[in-house]
Amino acid sequence: MQNLDVNETVNAWSSLAGSVFMPHTEDEYRRLVALLDGLIDEVGEDESHSLASLMEIVGVLIEKHEDDRVPELAVD
C-alpha cells in the first residue's frame, strides 16, 4: 500500500474540488452531468484511458444524487 502524502493530495485536490463534488443543488447536478459528458467524449470506451476512473467517479456521484432525489416510477 502506498503512503498517502497529504500535502501532495491537498495540492492535487485543490485543483479538482471545484469540478468534482457531491451535488446538492440542481445547478451542481447539471455541472457534473456536463463534466461527465465531456469525459465520455474524451474517454469513450477506453478503460485504460488516464481519465477513465475520474469518469467512473463522476458517474457514481451523479447516480447517488439521482437515487436520493429522483422518485422511482411505480410499477403497476
C-alpha positions in Angstrom: 0.0 0.0 0.0 1.3 3.4 -0.9 1.8 6.0 1.8 -0.5 8.9 1.4 1.3 12.2 1.1 -1.3 14.5 2.5 0.4 17.7 1.3 0.6 16.4 -2.3 -3.0 15.2 -2.1 -4.2 18.6 -0.8 -2.4 20.3 -3.7 -3.9 18.0 -6.3 -7.4 18.1 -4.8 -7.5 21.9 -4.7 -7.3 22.0 -8.5 -10.2 19.5 -8.8 -12.5 20.4 -5.9 -14.4 23.0 -8.0 -15.3 20.3 -10.6 -15.7 17.1 -8.6 -18.1 17.2 -5.7 -21.3 15.7 -4.3 -24.1 17.8 -5.9 -26.6 19.4 -3.5 -28.4 21.6 -6.0 -29.8 21.2 -9.5 -27.1 23.6 -10.8 -24.3 21.5 -9.3 -26.0 18.3 -10.7 -26.1 19.9 -14.2 -22.4 20.9 -13.9 -21.5 17.3 -13.0 -23.6 16.0 -15.9 -21.8 18.4 -18.3 -18.4 17.2 -16.9 -19.4 13.6 -17.4 -20.5 14.3 -21.0 -17.1 15.8 -21.7 -15.3 12.9 -20.1 -17.4 10.4 -22.1 -16.4 12.3 -25.3 -12.8 12.1 -24.3 -12.5 8.7 -22.8 -15.1 6.8 -24.8 -14.9 3.0 -24.2 -11.1 3.1 -23.4 -10.9 1.7 -19.9 -7.1 2.2 -19.9 -7.5 6.0 -20.5 -6.0 8.1 -17.7 -9.4 9.8 -17.1 -11.5 6.6 -17.0 -11.5 6.3 -13.2 -12.5 10.0 -12.9 -15.3 9.4 -15.4 -16.5 6.5 -13.2 -16.3 8.5 -10.0 -18.3 11.4 -11.6 -20.9 8.8 -12.8 -21.2 7.5 -9.2 -21.8 11.0 -7.8 -24.5 11.6 -10.4 -26.1 8.2 -9.8 -26.1 8.9 -6.0 -27.8 12.3 -6.5 -30.4 10.7 -8.8 -31.1 7.9 -6.3 -31.6 10.3 -3.5 -33.6 12.9 -5.3 -35.5 11.4 -8.3 -38.6 9.4 -7.3 -38.8 5.9 -8.8 -41.7 5.2 -11.1 -44.4 3.0 -9.6 -44.9 -0.3 -11.5 -48.5 -1.4 -11.7 
